[in-house]
Structure formats: C-alpha cells, structure tokens
C-alpha cells in the first residue's frame, strides 16, 4: 500500500513537540478560502508548470505535485533524522491536505512509526467518519485539531462543508486519552468578530480537559497566494491583511483566560 504525499518537511518545529518530520498528504475535502497549501487539495498527482528566470532568460519547468510513498519509506525518511528527533523528544507528524482521506495508508504508517519508537501526531480538520479516528487512536499520541468557525452557515461558506461532523469528532477525540492541541486560524473579516471570539473562548473553556494541552493561534498569511494561479484556484482572500503581532498578542492574552496554554503559531 502506498500513500500520496505532496511535501515532506524535515526539522519541523511547528507540528508537534520537538523536532519532527512532517508528511503532507494529498487530498482535502475542504476548500478553505485562506488555504496556504492548494497543492494539497486534489487527491490526484498534478503536473504544474512554472516559469523560472535566470538573468533575462525564462525557462518553463514542469513540477510534479504529489508522489506515492510506502509506509516503509516513511520510516526510512524519519530514520535519517532520528538523532535530532530523539534528542528533542520530537516525532513524526501527518498533515495535509487531510490525512484522514487516506486512512488505510495512514494507519499502516502510524503502526510502523510506533513500532520504530516515534511519537506520532495527526493534523486533521476533523472532517472524516468517526470510525477512521477510532482506527488510529491506538497509534496516535497527539491530535492537532482545527476549529475554523463555530457557526455552521459560515463554516459552509468559507470551507465548503458543514462543521457538524467536525464538532462531533472533536468531542470523540476529547473523550479519548489522546493529547489534543486545538488550532485556530485567525482570519480577519471571517472569524475575528467579537461575538465569534467570545463564543469560541466560552466553548474552549467548557470542553477543557487534561488532554487539551494547548491552543495554537495561527495568524493568516499570504504565503500560499502565489500558488493559486499555478493550480487554477481563485484567490478569494485578495486584499485581506495579515494580523499584526500586537493583535495576535491581544488574542493570546484573551484566550489564556480559558486556563489553557496558548501559543501564537503552530
């Protein structure tokens, strides 16, 4: 069995504790307006043409977005960084896209990672059948779980899907003994109004349990904007500004009232 991966990030320090290797798995059921990994949306490999310049000359180069890897290859890649992972108490993270779209491969890879002694993390939108989460519980140490918007209508508008299944799966994961980091993308004009922020802080306070160890506030950025044209995806965030450091620090203090540790960034 093989899984489709579009990027591998070594020495990652934002996708779980310590130094990690993060595998970005291709395919996502959401279409978030602010997505910074549009190359991860399609569930198929994609050939992408881009122009590279050397002096006054231009060259058209075709790049492949997505390559198939076996679970054994995942371990081989992680093993090359094992000294850094071990010394930093890091591990292996599966992100995306949405890794739960490839649950069978993810399960096999997680099992091998645990057999090899690696701490494992899964970064998920929560939009997958509950049975898929039950399947990976025994082999997942940490869930990085996104909350994009609490209001279902707005969630549908800005991501293309309802949040009903997502919130149900969050409850499921919170009831497990798996560690959870809640990730909240902060998107100006979309989920940063006072009413939503109040509701979100109240919600997080209510679901707080010992296994919810961190809230990560992810400020909107424009890193993925240059990719949209390559993948023929409309940029619906044109003109939206990145929130200032002072604004993010205000939000950090605001959510610390939940009694949960809060971090700006991953």
Secondary structure, 3 states (H helix, E strand, C coil): CEEEEEEEEEEECCCCCCCEEEEEECCCCCCCCCCCCHHHCCCCCEEEEEEEEECCEEEEEEEEECEEEEHHHHHHHHHCCHHHHHHHCCEEEEEECCHHHHHHHHHHHHHHHHHCCCEEEEEECCCCCHHHHHHHHHHCCEEEEECCCCCHHHHHHHHCCCCHHHHHHHHHHHHCCCEEEEEEEECCCCCCCHHHHHHHHHHHHHHCCCCEEEEEEEECCCCCHHHHCCCCCCCCCCCCCCCCHHHHHHHHHHHHCCCCCEEECC
